[in-house]
C-alpha cells in the first residue's frame, strides 16, 4: 500500500508543481499588465495571459478547446456551443471553457445563459478581463449603460491599458450624460 501511495505521489506531483508554477506565472503576468507602460506592451502581456487561459494542462481538453475555437471561426455557433459544453462537462473547473461558451451564447443572442457562464468564469478566475468585457457588452445590449460602465471600469482596474474598453467607457459616459457627440 505504501508503494502505491508513493508511486501515486510521484506521478501526481509534476501536475501539481506545474499548476503552481503556472499560477505564479499568471500572477506575474497580471502584475505586469497592471504596470504596462503602453497599450502595445500590454497587448503582448494580454496574449500571454490568453495563452495560459487556453492551456488547460489536460491535452484532451486543450484539443477540444481548439475544435470549439475552429467552429467559432467558421461561424458554426451550434457546434462550438456543443464542444464547449462538452469541455465544461469534462473540466468544470476550467474557466476558459465557461468563457468560450458564454461568448458563443452572446453571439447567438442567448444573453441570460451567457451571463450565467460569465459568472462561473469569474468565480473561477476573477481577473478574467475577457469575461468582464463580455458582461459589459451584455449590459449595453440590455439597455443598462450605467451597469455596463461599472463593469468596464472593473476591466480597467485589471487591465489599465485596454484601449478598446477605454473607448467603450468614453462612449458610455457620453451616452449617460446625454451628449452623444
Beta strands, then each sheet from edge to edge (+ up, - down):
end
